[in-house]
Each structure stands twice: as C-alpha cells, then as structure tokens.
Amino acid sequence: MNESWVTVVGNAATRPDFRETAAGVAVARFRLAVTVRRWDRRRETWADAYTSFYTVWTWRSLAANVAGSVSLGEPLLVHGTLRLREREREQARDPSQDQMRRGRAERGVPSRQEEEERGGMHGTGGSGTGGATRWITAEIDAVAVGHDLSRGTSAFRRVSQAKPLLSVPSRATSP
C-alpha cells in the first residue's frame, strides 16, 4: 500500500515533548494547528473557517532539532507521511445523560449534539447503554520540519541581500 505524503502549514499548538525510547532512539512529538482560510464574499475579506489538529512525530536528529528550536505558537511547515487512526473507547453509559444529571461536562467526552454537528468524525455506538465512543486521529511521521518564514517568526530574521554578511578588511600591499 502506498503512503500518503503531505506538506502542512500551521502553528505549533503544543511544546515538543522529547523522549528517548528504551533502545536509545530520540523521539519528539507536538501538536500542529492548521486553520483553513476562506474568502468571505459578504465582507470581502479573508476569514478563518475551521482548525484541524495533527500530532507530529519526529525521530532521531530531527527530534533533537525540533525539541531545541520549536516553541509554542510558531508558524511551521511539516512534511511527512499521513496516518489516520480510528480509536474507540468503551463507556458504561451514555455520557450526555450523565452530564445532564450532574450539570457539568467531562473533558474529552463530546455530547450527542456535538457529535452530530461534527458530521460523523465522532460518534457513539449503541443506544445509550454500554456504547463506545469512536474518533479519528491524524498523525504525521515527519521527515522535515521548518519555520515558515513567509508568515514571520521570531526565531529567524530575514537578511537583506544588499548588505554583506561579513566585512573583510582590505589588505594594503606595498611594493
């Protein structure tokens, strides 16, 4: 099966989490927020539409570089293979009924109305008792991560080509 290669432009939504595996391989992961922009004809301007989140995995020397240079909110460009995973969690009872009884919402458990609004990305199986919550996660195994200089970042400054980077003293030679 062929892998899906993607290049995604977004902002770091979390700080990189750097670890080493039992075998001593460096690995770092962070979340990337990608906001889609659409042209609003009524206002005649660009507007944010929706935001997708990706978990980005980096390995070995790229992991060390990401951990040392990426900070929260920075504009990034990520290139790698896309992996979608469907996850499922068993539940003892319908969470929306439990939330209404207690008058509060639990983190990470969407209500039935939120599930319907998301258009099938999240859903509960069963009829309210003993169902399972399913969701899809998007992960990128990155082979390259770079700062998006076109959107500006504090990590790098653009260098004018008009000025020389190094000044070399001229040597006067006497005959």
Buried (B, 14 or more C-beta within 10 A) or exposed (E): EEEEEBEBBBBBBBBBEBEEEEEEEBBBBBBBBBEEEEEEEEEEEEEEEEEEEBBBBBBEEBBBBBBEBBEEBBBBBBBBBBBEEEEEEEBEEBBBEBBEEEEEBEEEBBBBEEBEEEEEEBBBEEEEEEBEBBBEEBBBBBEEBBBBEEEEBEEEEEEEEEEEEEEEEEEEEEE
